[in-house]
Amino acid sequence: MNYEIGSRIRKYREANNITQKQLAQKIGVSSSRISNWEQGLYRPDVDLLSNICTALNVSPSELLDIHLDTEFTAHERNLILAYREHTDLQRAVNILLGIEYS
C-alpha cells in the first residue's frame, strides 16, 4: 500500500527547508522513519501528527488533506498569531474591525 500523507510531509518539509534528519530530531523519531513515510511505505502514528504539524508549521487539515469551509489560509494564520502576540494592539485592531467600540 502507498500512503499519500508521505508526499505531503515531504512537500511541507521541503517548503520549510529542513532535512529529513532535522525533522526527525524535532519530532523524536529516526530519519529512516521520515524516509519511509515520504516514500509511502508507512504512515506516521496518530500520536505523532501534532508534533509533525508543529515542526512543519502546517495545520492538521493541510497535512491530512482535509478541507473544511472554515479553513484558514497561511496568511490568515499569520495574522491570528500576530494578533495574539501583540496584546497591546488588540483593542485598536478590534475597534478598526468594528468588533469593539471605543
matplotlib code that plots the C-alpha trace (Angstrom):
import matplotlib.pyplot as plt

x = [0.0, 1.2, 0.2, -0.4, 0.5, 4.2, 4.1, 2.6, 5.1, 7.9, 6.2, 5.9, 9.3, 10.9, 8.9, 10.4, 13.9, 14.6, 16.1, 14.7, 17.2, 16.2, 12.5, 13.3, 15.2, 12.3, 9.7, 11.9, 12.0, 14.7, 15.4, 14.7, 11.1, 10.7, 12.1, 9.7, 6.8, 7.8, 8.2, 4.7, 5.8, 4.4, 2.4, 3.1, 1.3, -1.6, 0.1, 2.9, 0.7, 0.6, 4.4, 4.7, 2.3, 4.1, 7.6, 6.3, 4.2, 1.2, -2.4, -3.6, -6.2, -3.5, -1.3, -4.2, -5.6, -8.9, -10.6, -13.3, -15.3, -13.6, -10.0, -7.6, -5.0, -1.4, -1.8, -4.8, -3.0, -0.1, -2.5, -4.0, -0.6, 0.5, -2.8, -2.2, 1.4, 0.6, -1.8, -1.1, -2.7, -5.7, -8.1, -7.1, -7.5, -10.9, -12.1, -10.8, -12.6, -15.8, -15.9, -15.3, -16.4, -14.3]
y = [0.0, 3.5, 6.1, 9.6, 11.5, 10.9, 13.2, 16.0, 15.5, 15.9, 18.9, 20.8, 19.7, 21.0, 24.2, 24.7, 24.0, 21.3, 17.9, 14.5, 14.3, 17.7, 16.8, 13.5, 15.3, 17.8, 15.1, 12.4, 9.7, 8.3, 9.8, 6.4, 6.6, 10.0, 8.5, 5.5, 7.9, 10.1, 7.0, 6.0, 2.7, 3.5, 6.3, 8.1, 7.1, 9.3, 10.4, 12.0, 14.1, 17.1, 17.1, 16.8, 19.7, 21.9, 21.0, 21.7, 24.8, 23.3, 22.6, 19.0, 19.5, 20.6, 17.7, 15.2, 17.0, 17.6, 20.7, 22.4, 25.5, 27.3, 26.5, 29.4, 30.4, 30.7, 34.5, 34.3, 32.0, 34.5, 37.4, 35.4, 34.7, 38.3, 39.4, 37.1, 38.2, 42.0, 42.2, 45.9, 46.4, 44.1, 46.7, 49.1, 46.3, 45.3, 49.0, 49.2, 46.0, 47.2, 44.3, 46.6, 50.2, 52.9]
z = [0.0, -0.8, 1.8, 0.4, 3.6, 2.9, -0.2, 1.9, 4.6, 2.0, 0.4, 3.7, 4.9, 1.7, 1.9, 5.4, 4.1, 6.6, 6.0, 6.9, 9.7, 11.1, 11.0, 12.7, 15.5, 16.0, 16.5, 18.1, 15.5, 13.2, 9.9, 8.3, 9.6, 7.9, 4.7, 4.9, 5.3, 2.4, 0.2, 1.1, 2.7, 6.1, 7.7, 11.0, 14.1, 15.0, 18.3, 16.2, 14.0, 16.3, 16.6, 12.8, 12.2, 14.7, 13.2, 9.7, 10.6, 9.0, 10.2, 10.7, 7.9, 5.5, 6.4, 6.2, 3.1, 4.7, 3.5, 5.7, 4.9, 7.9, 6.8, 7.3, 4.7, 5.7, 5.7, 7.9, 10.4, 10.5, 11.2, 14.1, 15.5, 15.2, 16.8, 19.8, 20.2, 20.2, 23.1, 23.3, 19.9, 20.1, 21.3, 18.5, 15.9, 17.3, 17.0, 13.4, 12.5, 14.2, 16.7, 19.7, 20.2, 21.9]

ax = plt.figure().add_subplot(projection="3d")
ax.plot(x, y, z, "-o")
ax.set_aspect("equal")
plt.show()
